[in-house]
Amino acid sequence: MVAVLVTSALLIVAVMFGVAGVVRGSTPSPTPSPGGPAPVTTVVGADDAWHGTAVRLVFVAEDRGGTGIAVTEYSVDGGVWRTGTSVVIPAPKDHSWDGRHTVGYRSRDNAGVVEEAQSCVVRIDTTAPRIKWMSCKPAVRTRPGPQRARVRVTEATGASTIQLVVVDALGRKIVTVRPKTVGNGARTLTWNGRNARGKAVAPGRYGIRLVVRDALGNKRVTGIKWFRDQHPVSSRVVRAGGSAGRMVALTFDDGASASAWAQLLNVLRSHKVKASFFPVGTEVLAKASLARRTVRDGHTIGNHTWNHPTMSRLGHAEAVSQLRRTEAAWWRVARTTPAPFFRPPYGDMSAGTVVAAGAAGYRYTVLWDVDPYDWRNPGVGVIASRVLSSVRPGSIVVMHISGQTAQALPAIIRGLKARGLKPVSLHEMFAAGVR
């Protein structure tokens, strides 16, 4: 009858606590005493799995001497012995309890007979897998093809799922690679160089972000590892966004005035507007902090050559060099590239200029259809009036990084919005589709 009652008690406890299993200590050697054999304690709730949440252990003592159970005790990780029939192994989000915890347990009957201490192990893991970047190659893509990221994975449970996410220059997702299950150690992940539609991406700045999960759902999202795509393309001349809806692209060239550049960025931020900047390469290096802020604020950047030459007078090698030097300056100061947007100084170009732009990895040779001639400093009101009287849906407005333009910009933005037009960057306009 006693055996039946004990068995029933074990089943009831297992159901009440929803446990993964029942672990029974090895049968201890009876302690010789007039009271008879020692008690046997069974622990409910212990298993060989890792847990991301707290684990409750319940100790069920079986009286084998017929005198009744006096007390059950437990000890966690070699600590003091405490009285109780259950214990909770916590799993706080500060990861302070992550690892393997040894829980000892024993019972004593009313005759004073104590069983030999038994033990079980509880495994806690609230920490996401650890990822260490080893390489992202090629650092500069000179032709379409795969991009490989090599990382080192460390995960307590031994298995992780890694998903590779590719983003564009503004951090927007362009494709997600199917998750891959990996073990610990160095691992290589590959992106085929194509977007979600299966087409090879245009030249520009791209980045890889990794999303890593373990079996318990602990997740880590890495920072972005940036790289450049500069593969040769056929460049095409764009003067306006023919299918960009009600968008109008605001662009600013040159960059001689640091105060005007900063003021333009302040106005754009206050109005929550993105635009495009085409400073020459020498100004990118000279005003590196402003260049970095432009990228950090989410604006599009473009290549306006190294020192503002008349491009139609340059040979192929010279023209490509002008673009390469400026691209190198942007990468040096802001880890970004102005590709795929190139604007020839003065709008001057020849067929050879467009060929050189394509060879350097610039898919778009960007001109304009609205020019307020702000470089002549005709006055703040005149600049705003010329822009607002000429824009139409899909317009690309060319302006310059100058004091009068910076002062005119608030009126231009308000005027565009009043006409139902949306001021945007070139990245935003081209994402909407440009014929």
C-alpha positions as CSV (number, residue, x, y, z in Angstrom):
1,M,0.0,0.0,0.0
2,V,2.9,2.4,0.9
3,A,4.6,1.7,-2.5
4,V,1.4,2.5,-4.4
5,L,0.9,5.8,-2.5
6,V,4.5,6.8,-3.2
7,T,4.2,6.0,-6.9
8,S,1.0,8.0,-7.1
9,A,2.7,10.9,-5.4
10,L,5.5,11.0,-8.0
11,L,3.1,11.0,-10.9
12,I,1.0,13.9,-9.3
13,V,4.1,16.0,-8.7
14,A,5.3,15.4,-12.3
15,V,2.0,16.6,-13.8
16,M,1.8,19.6,-11.4
17,F,5.2,21.1,-12.4
18,G,5.1,20.2,-16.1
19,V,8.6,18.7,-15.8
20,A,10.8,17.4,-18.6
21,G,11.7,14.2,-16.8
22,V,12.3,12.5,-13.5
23,V,15.9,11.8,-12.4
24,R,16.5,9.2,-9.7
25,G,19.8,9.1,-7.8
26,S,21.6,5.8,-7.7
27,T,20.4,3.6,-4.9
28,P,22.6,4.5,-1.8
29,S,24.1,2.0,0.4
30,P,21.9,1.6,3.5
31,T,23.3,3.2,6.6
32,P,23.5,0.5,9.2
33,S,21.3,1.4,12.1
34,P,18.5,0.0,14.2
35,G,16.1,2.1,12.1
36,G,16.6,0.1,8.9
37,P,17.5,1.2,5.4
38,A,18.1,4.8,4.4
39,P,15.5,6.9,2.5
40,V,15.7,7.3,-1.3
41,T,15.1,10.7,-2.7
42,T,14.0,11.3,-6.3
43,V,14.2,14.7,-8.1
44,V,11.6,15.8,-10.5
45,G,12.4,18.5,-13.0
46,A,16.0,17.8,-13.9
47,D,17.1,16.8,-17.4
48,D,20.0,17.0,-19.8
49,A,18.7,20.0,-21.7
50,W,19.8,23.6,-21.6
51,H,17.2,26.1,-20.3
52,G,16.6,29.7,-21.0
53,T,14.1,30.1,-18.1
54,A,14.2,29.2,-14.4
55,V,14.0,25.5,-13.5
56,R,12.1,24.2,-10.5
57,L,13.3,21.0,-8.9
58,V,11.0,19.0,-6.6
59,F,12.5,16.4,-4.2
60,V,10.3,13.4,-3.4
61,A,11.6,11.2,-0.5
62,E,10.7,7.5,-0.2
63,D,10.7,6.1,3.3
64,R,12.2,2.7,3.3
65,G,12.7,2.2,7.1
66,G,9.1,2.6,8.0
67,T,9.7,5.5,10.5
68,G,8.7,8.3,8.2
69,I,10.7,11.1,6.5
70,A,11.9,13.7,8.9
71,V,13.6,16.2,6.5
72,T,14.9,16.6,3.0
73,E,17.9,18.9,2.3
74,Y,19.5,20.3,-0.8
75,S,22.7,22.2,-1.7
76,V,23.4,24.3,-4.8
77,D,26.9,24.4,-6.3
78,G,28.5,23.1,-3.1
79,G,26.9,25.8,-0.9
80,V,25.2,25.3,2.5
81,W,22.7,22.6,2.9
82,R,19.1,23.9,3.3
83,T,15.9,22.3,4.3
84,G,13.1,22.0,1.7
85,T,11.3,19.8,-0.8
86,S,11.9,22.1,-3.8
87,V,14.4,24.7,-5.2
88,V,14.3,27.1,-8.1
89,I,17.5,27.6,-10.2
90,P,17.0,31.1,-11.6
91,A,17.7,32.4,-15.1
92,P,18.1,36.2,-14.8
93,K,18.6,38.2,-18.0
94,D,21.8,39.6,-16.7
95,H,23.2,36.1,-17.5
96,S,24.7,35.8,-13.9
97,W,23.4,32.2,-13.6
98,D,24.4,31.0,-17.0
99,G,26.2,27.6,-16.9
100,R,26.0,24.2,-15.2
101,H,24.7,24.1,-11.6
102,T,25.2,21.0,-9.5
103,V,22.3,20.4,-7.0
104,G,22.9,17.9,-4.2
105,Y,20.0,16.4,-2.2
106,R,19.4,13.9,0.6
107,S,16.8,12.9,3.1
108,R,16.7,11.7,6.7
109,D,14.1,9.6,8.3
110,N,12.7,9.8,11.9
111,A,15.1,7.1,13.0
112,G,18.0,9.4,12.1
113,V,19.1,7.4,9.1
114,V,20.5,9.7,6.4
115,E,20.8,8.6,2.8
116,E,24.0,9.2,0.9
117,A,23.9,12.5,-0.9
118,Q,22.8,12.4,-4.6
119,S,23.2,15.1,-7.2
120,C,21.9,16.3,-10.6
121,V,22.9,19.1,-13.0
122,V,20.8,22.0,-14.2
123,R,22.0,23.8,-17.3
124,I,21.1,27.6,-17.7
125,D,21.7,29.6,-20.9
126,T,20.3,33.1,-21.4
127,T,23.2,34.3,-23.5
128,A,23.0,34.6,-27.2
129,P,25.7,33.0,-29.3
130,R,28.9,35.0,-29.6
131,I,30.1,36.1,-33.0
132,K,33.6,37.4,-33.9
133,W,34.1,38.8,-37.4
134,M,37.1,37.3,-39.1
135,S,36.8,38.7,-42.7
136,C,34.4,40.0,-45.3
137,K,35.7,39.4,-48.8
138,P,36.2,40.9,-51.2
139,A,36.5,44.3,-49.5
140,V,36.1,45.9,-52.9
141,R,34.0,44.0,-55.4
142,T,35.3,44.7,-58.9
143,R,32.9,42.3,-60.6
144,P,29.6,40.7,-59.8
145,G,29.9,37.5,-57.8
146,P,29.6,36.1,-54.3
147,Q,30.5,37.9,-51.1
148,R,31.8,35.8,-48.3
149,A,31.7,36.5,-44.6
150,R,33.8,34.4,-42.2
151,V,33.0,34.4,-38.5
152,R,33.8,32.5,-35.4
153,V,30.8,31.2,-33.4
154,T,30.8,30.3,-29.7
155,E,27.6,29.0,-28.2
156,A,27.2,27.0,-24.9
157,T,24.6,24.6,-26.3
158,G,26.8,23.9,-29.3
159,A,24.4,24.8,-32.1
160,S,23.3,28.1,-33.6
161,T,21.3,29.3,-36.5
162,I,22.8,32.2,-38.5
163,Q,20.9,34.4,-41.0
164,L,22.8,36.8,-43.2
165,V,21.0,40.1,-44.1
166,V,22.4,42.4,-46.8
167,V,21.6,46.1,-46.5
168,D,22.2,49.1,-48.9
169,A,24.1,52.3,-48.2
170,L,21.2,53.6,-46.0
171,G,21.0,50.4,-44.0
172,R,17.8,49.3,-45.7
173,K,17.4,45.5,-46.2
174,I,17.7,44.3,-49.8
175,V,17.9,40.6,-49.3
176,T,17.9,37.9,-46.5
177,V,19.8,34.7,-47.1
178,R,18.2,31.4,-45.9
179,P,19.3,30.6,-42.3
180,K,22.1,28.2,-41.8
181,T,22.6,25.9,-38.8
182,V,26.2,25.8,-37.6
183,G,28.3,24.5,-34.7
184,N,31.0,26.2,-32.8
185,G,34.2,27.4,-34.6
186,A,35.1,29.3,-37.8
187,R,32.2,29.4,-40.3
188,T,31.8,30.9,-43.8
189,L,28.6,32.4,-45.0
190,T,27.9,33.4,-48.6
191,W,25.8,35.9,-50.4
192,N,25.5,35.5,-54.2
193,G,25.6,39.2,-54.9
194,R,21.9,39.4,-56.0
195,N,18.9,41.2,-54.6
196,A,15.6,39.7,-53.6
197,R,14.5,39.7,-57.3
198,G,17.5,37.7,-58.3
199,K,19.3,40.6,-60.1
200,A,22.9,41.5,-59.6
201,V,23.1,44.6,-57.4
202,A,24.3,48.0,-58.8
203,P,27.6,49.4,-57.6
204,G,27.6,51.1,-54.3
205,R,28.0,50.6,-50.6
206,Y,26.6,47.4,-49.1
207,G,26.8,45.8,-45.7
208,I,26.2,42.5,-44.0
209,R,24.4,42.1,-40.7
210,L,24.1,38.7,-39.0
211,V,21.1,37.5,-36.9
212,V,22.2,34.6,-34.7
213,R,19.9,32.4,-32.5
214,D,20.5,29.4,-30.4
215,A,18.0,26.6,-29.7
216,L,16.6,28.4,-26.7
217,G,15.7,31.5,-28.7
218,N,18.5,33.7,-27.4
219,K,19.2,36.2,-30.2
220,R,22.1,38.4,-31.2
221,V,22.1,40.9,-34.0
222,T,25.6,42.0,-35.1
223,G,26.6,45.4,-36.3
224,I,27.0,46.0,-40.1
225,K,30.2,45.0,-41.9
226,W,30.5,47.4,-44.8
227,F,32.1,46.7,-48.2
228,R,32.2,48.4,-51.6
229,D,30.9,47.3,-55.0
230,Q,32.7,49.1,-57.8
231,H,32.2,46.7,-60.7
232,P,32.2,48.3,-64.2
233,V,28.7,49.1,-65.6
234,S,27.1,51.0,-68.4
235,S,26.5,54.4,-67.1
236,R,23.4,56.3,-68.1
237,V,22.6,60.0,-68.0
238,V,19.7,61.0,-65.8
239,R,18.2,64.5,-65.8
240,A,14.9,63.8,-63.9
241,G,13.0,61.0,-62.3
242,G,10.4,60.2,-64.9
243,S,8.5,57.8,-62.8
244,A,9.2,58.9,-59.3
245,G,5.7,60.1,-58.5
246,R,5.5,63.4,-56.5
247,M,9.1,63.3,-55.5
248,V,11.7,66.1,-56.0
249,A,15.4,65.4,-55.5
250,L,17.4,68.2,-53.8
251,T,21.1,68.0,-54.5
252,F,24.0,70.2,-53.3
253,D,27.4,70.5,-55.0
254,D,31.0,71.5,-54.3
255,G,31.4,72.1,-50.5
256,A,33.7,75.1,-50.2
257,S,31.8,76.6,-47.2
258,A,31.9,74.6,-44.0
259,S,29.3,76.8,-42.3
260,A,26.9,76.5,-45.2
261,W,27.3,72.8,-45.3
262,A,26.5,72.5,-41.5
263,Q,23.6,74.9,-41.9
264,L,22.1,72.8,-44.8
265,L,22.4,69.7,-42.6
266,N,20.7,71.4,-39.7
267,V,17.8,72.6,-41.9
268,L,17.3,69.2,-43.4
269,R,17.3,67.5,-40.0
270,S,14.8,70.0,-38.5
271,H,12.4,69.4,-41.5
272,K,13.1,65.6,-41.5
273,V,14.2,65.7,-45.1
274,K,16.9,63.6,-46.9
275,A,18.9,65.2,-49.7
276,S,22.0,64.4,-51.8
277,F,25.5,65.9,-51.5
278,F,28.1,66.1,-54.2
279,P,31.2,67.7,-52.6
280,V,34.5,67.5,-54.5
281,G,37.1,65.0,-53.2
282,T,39.4,67.7,-51.8
283,E,36.6,69.1,-49.7
284,V,35.6,65.6,-48.4
285,L,39.1,65.3,-46.9
286,A,39.3,68.9,-45.7
287,K,35.9,68.7,-44.0
288,A,35.9,65.1,-42.9
289,S,33.6,65.7,-39.8
290,L,30.9,67.2,-42.1
291,A,31.3,64.4,-44.6
292,R,30.8,61.9,-41.8
293,R,27.8,63.7,-40.4
294,T,26.3,63.8,-43.9
295,V,26.5,60.0,-44.1
296,R,25.4,59.5,-40.5
297,D,22.3,61.7,-41.1
298,G,21.2,59.3,-43.9
299,H,21.8,61.6,-46.9
300,T,22.9,60.3,-50.3
301,I,26.4,61.2,-51.4
302,G,27.7,61.4,-55.0
303,N,31.0,61.8,-56.8
304,H,31.7,65.3,-58.1
305,T,35.3,64.5,-59.1
306,W,38.5,65.3,-57.1
307,N,39.1,68.9,-58.0
308,H,36.3,70.1,-60.3
309,P,37.9,69.8,-63.8
310,T,36.2,70.1,-67.1
311,M,35.6,66.4,-67.7
312,S,35.2,66.6,-71.5
313,R,38.8,67.7,-71.8
314,L,40.2,64.7,-69.9
315,G,41.3,61.4,-71.3
316,H,39.8,58.1,-70.1
317,A,42.5,57.4,-67.6
318,E,42.4,60.9,-66.1
319,A,38.7,60.9,-65.9
320,V,38.6,57.5,-64.1
321,S,41.4,58.8,-61.7
322,Q,39.3,61.8,-60.8
323,L,36.5,59.5,-59.7
324,R,38.7,56.9,-58.0
325,R,40.5,59.5,-55.8
326,T,37.2,60.9,-54.6
327,E,35.8,57.5,-53.9
328,A,38.9,56.7,-51.9
329,A,38.5,59.9,-49.9
330,W,34.9,59.0,-48.9
331,W,36.0,55.5,-47.8
332,R,38.8,56.9,-45.8
333,V,36.8,59.4,-43.8
334,A,33.4,57.8,-43.7
335,R,33.7,54.2,-44.8
336,T,31.3,54.7,-47.6
337,T,31.3,55.2,-51.4
338,P,29.6,57.7,-53.6
339,A,28.7,55.1,-56.2
340,P,26.4,54.7,-58.0
341,F,25.9,58.5,-58.5
342,F,28.3,60.7,-60.5
343,R,27.8,64.4,-61.4
344,P,30.2,66.1,-63.9
345,P,31.3,69.6,-62.8
346,Y,29.4,72.3,-64.8
347,G,27.3,69.5,-66.3
348,D,30.1,69.3,-68.8
349,M,30.7,65.9,-70.3
350,S,31.3,63.9,-73.5
351,A,30.5,60.4,-74.5
352,G,33.9,59.4,-73.1
353,T,33.0,60.9,-69.8
354,V,30.0,58.6,-69.5
355,V,32.1,55.6,-70.5
356,A,34.7,56.5,-67.8
357,A,32.0,56.9,-65.2
358,G,30.7,53.4,-66.0
359,A,34.2,52.0,-65.9
360,A,34.6,53.4,-62.4
361,G,31.4,51.8,-61.3
362,Y,28.9,54.7,-61.5
363,R,25.7,53.5,-63.0
364,Y,24.1,57.0,-63.0
365,T,25.6,60.2,-64.5
366,V,23.2,62.6,-62.7
367,L,22.4,66.0,-64.2
368,W,19.3,68.1,-63.5
369,D,16.2,69.8,-64.9
370,V,16.0,72.7,-62.3
371,D,18.9,75.2,-61.8
372,P,18.4,78.4,-59.8
373,Y,22.0,79.5,-60.5
374,D,22.5,79.9,-56.8
375,W,26.3,79.9,-57.3
376,R,25.9,83.5,-58.5
377,N,24.4,84.5,-55.1
378,P,21.3,86.2,-56.6
379,G,19.6,86.5,-53.2
380,V,17.8,84.2,-50.9
381,G,14.3,85.0,-52.2
382,V,15.4,84.7,-55.8
383,I,16.9,81.2,-55.2
384,A,13.7,79.9,-53.6
385,S,11.5,81.5,-56.2
386,R,13.5,80.1,-59.1
387,V,13.3,76.6,-57.6
388,L,9.6,76.6,-56.8
389,S,8.6,78.1,-60.1
390,S,10.4,75.4,-62.1
391,V,9.9,72.1,-60.2
392,R,7.6,69.4,-61.3
393,P,7.1,65.8,-60.1
394,G,10.3,63.9,-60.6
395,S,12.6,67.0,-60.9
396,I,16.2,66.9,-59.9
397,V,17.3,70.3,-58.5
398,V,20.9,71.3,-58.6
399,M,22.1,73.7,-55.9
400,H,25.4,74.4,-54.2
401,I,26.7,74.3,-50.7
402,S,26.6,78.1,-50.1
403,G,25.3,80.5,-47.5
404,Q,22.4,81.9,-49.6
405,T,21.3,78.4,-50.6
406,A,21.3,77.3,-46.9
407,Q,19.1,80.3,-46.0
408,A,16.7,79.7,-48.9
409,L,16.3,76.0,-48.1
410,P,13.6,76.3,-45.5
411,A,11.3,78.2,-47.9
412,I,12.1,75.7,-50.6
413,I,11.1,72.8,-48.5
414,R,7.9,74.5,-47.3
415,G,7.0,75.5,-50.8
416,L,7.5,72.0,-52.2
417,K,5.3,70.5,-49.5
418,A,2.6,73.1,-50.1
419,R,2.5,72.0,-53.7
420,G,2.1,68.4,-52.7
421,L,5.7,67.5,-53.7
422,K,8.0,65.5,-51.5
423,P,11.7,66.5,-51.2
424,V,13.9,63.4,-51.2
425,S,17.4,62.1,-51.7
426,L,18.5,60.4,-54.9
427,H,18.5,57.0,-53.2
428,E,14.8,57.6,-52.2
429,M,13.9,58.7,-55.7
430,F,15.7,55.8,-57.5
431,A,14.2,53.3,-55.0
432,A,10.8,54.5,-56.3
433,G,11.8,53.7,-59.8
434,V,13.3,56.1,-62.4
435,R,13.0,55.7,-66.1
